[in-house]
C-alpha cells in the first residue's frame, strides 16, 4: 500500500470511529448496564448516560485508524486473491489482524469506559486511577483476550458480508457504488454480526466489570459463559442484544459509510 492510500485509510478510519462512538454513545451505555452483573438500574439505569465518554473520545480515532490501516494493508498484500473465490478468506484474515492490532488501543479505553458506565458516580479520571492503583497497568488490559475473541468472530461475519454486499450492488449498478450504499451494506452486515456475537460481548463485559481477584476476573470465557447461562439462562447470554444490534447497525451505517466517503475523497 502506497503512502497516499495509507494516509487515506488512517484518516478515514479515525474519522469514522469518532463519528460512531460519540454519536451513539448513549446506546452503548444502556447495553453495558443491561449486561452488568448488578443489573440495569443498580448500574445507573438511564442516569449519567454519557458517563465514560472522555475515554471513548480519546480512544476512538487511534483505535479505528489502527484497524483500517491493518485491514487495507493486509488486503493489498493479497491483491491477486481479492478478485477470486478466495476473496472472503482474504477479508477474514485482514479483519482478524486488524482487530488484534486495534484491541491494543481499544481494550484500555474500553475497560475505563465500561467501569465508568456501570458506576456513574465516578468520573473517567477516578476510574483510571482506581484501576492503576488496584491492578496496575495490567488492569487496563483485563479482558483483552475476551475482547479479541469477541471481535474476531464479529469481523469474520461483518467484513466478508460487507464486501460481498458491496460487490453485488456494484455489479447490479454496472460498476458504480455510492457511499450511502456502502453504508447500508455496513448496517446490514453489522446487525447480523452483532446479534450472533452477543454472548461473547456479555462475557467480555462481565470480565471487565468483575472485582479483581474473582474467578470471573481471570478471563476464562467458557467459564464466564457458563456462569451467565447458569444464573440468567439463555436471555442472560443475549442481554443487551437489542441495543447492541441497534448500536452496531446504526454504527455500521455511519462507520463504514463515513470511511468510504472520506477515503474516496482523499484518494
Secondary structure as UniProt FT lines:
FT   HELIX           3..23
FT   HELIX           25..35
FT   TURN            37..38
FT   TURN            40..52
FT   HELIX           53..77
FT   HELIX           79..81
FT   TURN            82..83
FT   TURN            85..86
FT   HELIX           87..118
FT   TURN            120..121
FT   HELIX           124..135
FT   HELIX           137..141
FT   TURN            142..143
FT   HELIX           144..172
FT   TURN            173..174
FT   HELIX           179..196
FT   HELIX           198..209
FT   TURN            212..213
FT   HELIX           216..218
FT   HELIX           221..237
FT   TURN            238..240
FT   HELIX           241..266
//
